[in-house]
Amino acid sequence: MSLTSDLALAHRLADAAGAAIRPLFRAAFAHEAKADASPVTEADRGAEAVMRSLLIAEAPRDGIIGEEFGSERPEASRQWVLDPIDGTVSFMAGRPIFGTLIALLQDGWPILGIIDQPVAGERWVGALGQPTLFNGNPARTRTCRVLADAVLATSGPQYFSDHDGEHFMGLAAKTAHKRMLFGGDCYNYGLLASGHIDLVVEAGLKLHDFAALVPIVEGAGGTMCDWNGDPLNADSSGHVIALGDSARLEDVIEALACHH
């Protein structure tokens, strides 16, 4: 398949997921805790189910890795990675800063990604070698002169181990920490791609949490890597840096490496 047809399919997946999610936003819906105590709702499951059935119909040879329903055809070189609601806690609280994440991996490397916010009608689309688009218009990260000016975001302190949290706070102390943002999950990476924040740092992410973000951030002029500066793929540990201005990368990695 060509990247053009892959992108068209990814848009259809996002449309289908959004149609499943929107009626349940700020409405009564069933939810339960998963084995790791994280919540899952009928919207998560419904959105993933409609995406999976579309993929089985339209890309039957491709693999699927989904947050809620696991893997199919793990041996395929092309894998669609689905997170129907990234930010379920925000969704359940009625905060429209969750998103549907759709990625396509080729041999473990992300080549296409979508962040879709179905309530606000906001969609970021990234593809290898193409400029990132936000609702059809080019998105660009912003420059950041010094780390002390950087606006840093993360989903929340509760997601770091004590060890990782110390390193994160060591970095936070060197940024514009009075403007630090908590919450937001994938939405922060869209805001970074559009030039509204400078830096997102997280740990403990799964492949479905970060695969879609890589082409979006990089296609907007930013950098995504792990805490050592290595590029992200299916084997990455889930320690993630997204940075709008690549010139600050060494400063960020150095600040993360030391803590008080």
WOVEN-V689281 format. One record per residue. RES is the residue in one small letter. SS is DSSP state (hx for helix, st for strand, lp for the rest). OMEGA is omega in radians with two decimals (999 if undefined). Layout:
res:RES ss:SS omega:OMEGA
res:RES ss:SS omega:OMEGA
//
This chain:
res:m ss:lp omega:3.10
res:s ss:lp omega:3.12
res:l ss:hx omega:3.13
res:t ss:hx omega:-3.13
res:s ss:hx omega:3.04
res:d ss:hx omega:3.14
res:l ss:hx omega:3.12
res:a ss:hx omega:3.11
res:l ss:hx omega:3.13
res:a ss:hx omega:3.07
res:h ss:hx omega:3.12
res:r ss:hx omega:3.08
res:l ss:hx omega:-3.13
res:a ss:hx omega:3.11
res:d ss:hx omega:-3.10
res:a ss:hx omega:3.12
res:a ss:hx omega:-3.13
res:g ss:hx omega:3.14
res:a ss:hx omega:3.12
res:a ss:hx omega:-3.03
res:i ss:hx omega:-2.97
res:r ss:hx omega:-3.11
res:p ss:lp omega:-3.08
res:l ss:lp omega:-3.09
res:f ss:lp omega:-3.07
res:r ss:lp omega:3.10
res:a ss:lp omega:3.07
res:a ss:lp omega:3.09
res:f ss:lp omega:3.12
res:a ss:lp omega:3.07
res:h ss:st omega:3.13
res:e ss:st omega:3.10
res:a ss:st omega:3.04
res:k ss:lp omega:-3.09
res:a ss:lp omega:-3.13
res:d ss:lp omega:3.11
res:a ss:lp omega:3.08
res:s ss:lp omega:-3.06
res:p ss:st omega:2.98
res:v ss:st omega:-3.11
res:t ss:st omega:3.07
res:e ss:hx omega:3.10
res:a ss:hx omega:3.07
res:d ss:hx omega:-3.03
res:r ss:hx omega:3.14
res:g ss:hx omega:-3.11
res:a ss:hx omega:3.13
res:e ss:hx omega:-3.12
res:a ss:hx omega:-3.13
res:v ss:hx omega:3.11
res:m ss:hx omega:-3.13
res:r ss:hx omega:-3.11
res:s ss:hx omega:3.06
res:l ss:hx omega:-3.13
res:l ss:hx omega:-3.13
res:i ss:hx omega:3.13
res:a ss:hx omega:-2.94
res:e ss:hx omega:-3.13
res:a ss:lp omega:-2.94
res:p ss:lp omega:-3.13
res:r ss:lp omega:-3.11
res:d ss:lp omega:3.03
res:g ss:st omega:3.09
res:i ss:st omega:3.01
res:i ss:st omega:-3.09
res:g ss:st omega:-3.12
res:e ss:lp omega:-2.99
res:e ss:lp omega:-2.99
res:f ss:lp omega:2.97
res:g ss:st omega:-2.96
res:s ss:st omega:2.96
res:e ss:st omega:-3.13
res:r ss:lp omega:-3.10
res:p ss:lp omega:-3.11
res:e ss:lp omega:-3.10
res:a ss:lp omega:-3.13
res:s ss:lp omega:3.06
res:r ss:st omega:-3.13
res:q ss:st omega:2.99
res:w ss:st omega:-3.09
res:v ss:st omega:-2.98
res:l ss:st omega:2.92
res:d ss:st omega:-2.97
res:p ss:st omega:3.03
res:i ss:st omega:3.01
res:d ss:st omega:-3.01
res:g ss:lp omega:-3.14
res:t ss:hx omega:3.13
res:v ss:hx omega:3.07
res:s ss:hx omega:3.12
res:f ss:hx omega:-3.10
res:m ss:hx omega:-3.14
res:a ss:lp omega:3.13
res:g ss:lp omega:3.13
res:r ss:lp omega:-3.05
res:p ss:lp omega:3.12
res:i ss:lp omega:2.97
res:f ss:lp omega:3.09
res:g ss:st omega:2.97
res:t ss:st omega:-3.14
res:l ss:st omega:3.13
res:i ss:st omega:3.11
res:a ss:st omega:2.95
res:l ss:st omega:3.10
res:l ss:st omega:2.96
res:q ss:st omega:-3.11
res:d ss:lp omega:3.06
res:g ss:lp omega:-3.11
res:w ss:st omega:-3.13
res:p ss:st omega:3.12
res:i ss:st omega:-3.12
res:l ss:st omega:3.10
res:g ss:st omega:3.03
res:i ss:st omega:2.85
res:i ss:st omega:3.12
res:d ss:st omega:3.04
res:q ss:st omega:-2.92
res:p ss:lp omega:3.14
res:v ss:lp omega:-3.14
res:a ss:lp omega:-3.09
res:g ss:lp omega:-3.11
res:e ss:st omega:-3.10
res:r ss:st omega:3.01
res:w ss:st omega:-3.12
res:v ss:st omega:3.11
res:g ss:st omega:3.07
res:a ss:st omega:-3.09
res:l ss:lp omega:3.07
res:g ss:lp omega:3.14
res:q ss:st omega:3.07
res:p ss:st omega:3.10
res:t ss:st omega:3.13
res:l ss:st omega:3.00
res:f ss:st omega:-3.06
res:n ss:lp omega:3.03
res:g ss:lp omega:3.14
res:n ss:st omega:-3.09
res:p ss:st omega:3.06
res:a ss:lp omega:3.13
res:r ss:lp omega:3.02
res:t ss:lp omega:3.13
res:r ss:lp omega:3.08
res:t ss:lp omega:3.14
res:c ss:lp omega:-2.97
res:r ss:lp omega:-3.14
res:v ss:lp omega:-3.12
res:l ss:hx omega:-3.13
res:a ss:hx omega:3.11
res:d ss:hx omega:-2.95
res:a ss:lp omega:2.99
res:v ss:lp omega:-3.01
res:l ss:st omega:3.09
res:a ss:st omega:3.00
res:t ss:st omega:-3.08
res:s ss:lp omega:3.09
res:g ss:lp omega:-3.11
res:p ss:hx omega:-3.10
res:q ss:hx omega:-3.10
res:y ss:hx omega:3.11
res:f ss:lp omega:2.89
res:s ss:lp omega:3.12
res:d ss:hx omega:-3.10
res:h ss:hx omega:3.14
res:d ss:hx omega:-3.14
res:g ss:hx omega:3.09
res:e ss:hx omega:3.13
res:h ss:hx omega:3.11
res:f ss:hx omega:-3.12
res:m ss:hx omega:3.03
res:g ss:hx omega:3.05
res:l ss:hx omega:-3.08
res:a ss:hx omega:-3.11
res:a ss:lp omega:-3.10
res:k ss:lp omega:3.13
res:t ss:lp omega:3.08
res:a ss:lp omega:-2.90
res:h ss:hx omega:3.07
res:k ss:hx omega:-3.14
res:r ss:hx omega:-3.11
res:m ss:lp omega:-3.07
res:l ss:st omega:3.04
res:f ss:st omega:-3.10
res:g ss:lp omega:3.06
res:g ss:lp omega:3.06
res:d ss:lp omega:-3.05
res:c ss:lp omega:-3.07
res:y ss:hx omega:3.11
res:n ss:hx omega:-3.09
res:y ss:hx omega:3.02
res:g ss:hx omega:3.12
res:l ss:hx omega:3.09
res:l ss:hx omega:3.14
res:a ss:hx omega:-3.13
res:s ss:lp omega:3.02
res:g ss:lp omega:-3.14
res:h ss:lp omega:3.02
res:i ss:lp omega:-2.96
res:d ss:lp omega:-2.87
res:l ss:st omega:2.99
res:v ss:st omega:-3.14
res:v ss:st omega:-3.12
res:e ss:st omega:3.06
res:a ss:lp omega:3.08
res:g ss:lp omega:3.11
res:l ss:lp omega:3.04
res:k ss:lp omega:-3.13
res:l ss:hx omega:-3.11
res:h ss:hx omega:3.09
res:d ss:hx omega:-3.00
res:f ss:hx omega:-3.02
res:a ss:hx omega:-3.08
res:a ss:hx omega:-3.02
res:l ss:hx omega:-3.00
res:v ss:hx omega:3.14
res:p ss:hx omega:-3.12
res:i ss:hx omega:-3.13
res:v ss:hx omega:-3.07
res:e ss:hx omega:3.11
res:g ss:hx omega:3.10
res:a ss:lp omega:3.11
res:g ss:lp omega:-3.13
res:g ss:lp omega:-3.13
res:t ss:st omega:2.95
res:m ss:st omega:-3.10
res:c ss:st omega:3.02
res:d ss:lp omega:-3.04
res:w ss:lp omega:3.04
res:n ss:lp omega:-3.10
res:g ss:lp omega:-3.13
res:d ss:lp omega:-3.13
res:p ss:lp omega:-3.05
res:l ss:lp omega:3.03
res:n ss:lp omega:-3.05
res:a ss:lp omega:-3.11
res:d ss:lp omega:-3.08
res:s ss:lp omega:-3.04
res:s ss:lp omega:-3.10
res:g ss:lp omega:2.97
res:h ss:lp omega:-2.92
res:v ss:st omega:2.95
res:i ss:st omega:2.93
res:a ss:st omega:-2.99
res:l ss:st omega:-3.14
res:g ss:lp omega:-3.08
res:d ss:lp omega:-3.06
res:s ss:hx omega:-3.13
res:a ss:hx omega:-3.13
res:r ss:hx omega:-2.99
res:l ss:hx omega:-3.13
res:e ss:hx omega:3.11
res:d ss:hx omega:-3.09
res:v ss:hx omega:-3.10
res:i ss:hx omega:3.13
res:e ss:hx omega:-3.13
res:a ss:hx omega:3.11
res:l ss:hx omega:-3.04
res:a ss:hx omega:-3.13
res:c ss:lp omega:3.00
res:h ss:lp omega:-2.98
res:h ss:lp omega:999
//
